[in-house]
Amino acid sequence: MSDDLDLNEFETPKEEESPLETGGDTGTIDQGLEAVYDIPVKVSAVLGTRKMQIHELLKLGRGAVVDLDRKVGEAVDIFVNDRLVARGEVVIVDEKLGVTMTEIVKSQK
């Protein structure tokens, strides 16, 4: 009996594309994930933030401009259920604002 392995004996599994990557349902996703498909999540894209005191907030009126902590062209933060998951760029899709993901943020755990 030989200890040498013949790598040709093993098939390489094909990578499956997710519906997010293909833009639709491929029907080939792991059956175990179907249980979570209908769970609602809150997705938010944050252009920037600003801390201010109540008296500053009360002075704001129509047409007031609030400076944010981001510069033009900087990535926006994408949150899912209040957890940062990605960064992206603002795009226009059919006269609506959207966000295209440019970077996935790894968990801080």
Secondary structure as GFF3:
##gff-version 3
##sequence-region A 1 109
A	DSSP	three_ten_helix	7	9	.	.	.	ID=ss1
A	DSSP	alpha_helix	19	22	.	.	.	ID=ss2
A	DSSP	three_ten_helix	31	36	.	.	.	ID=ss3
A	DSSP	beta_strand	43	46	.	.	.	ID=ss4
A	DSSP	alpha_helix	54	59	.	.	.	ID=ss5
A	DSSP	beta_strand	76	80	.	.	.	ID=ss6
A	DSSP	beta_strand	83	93	.	.	.	ID=ss7
A	DSSP	beta_strand	96	104	.	.	.	ID=ss8
###
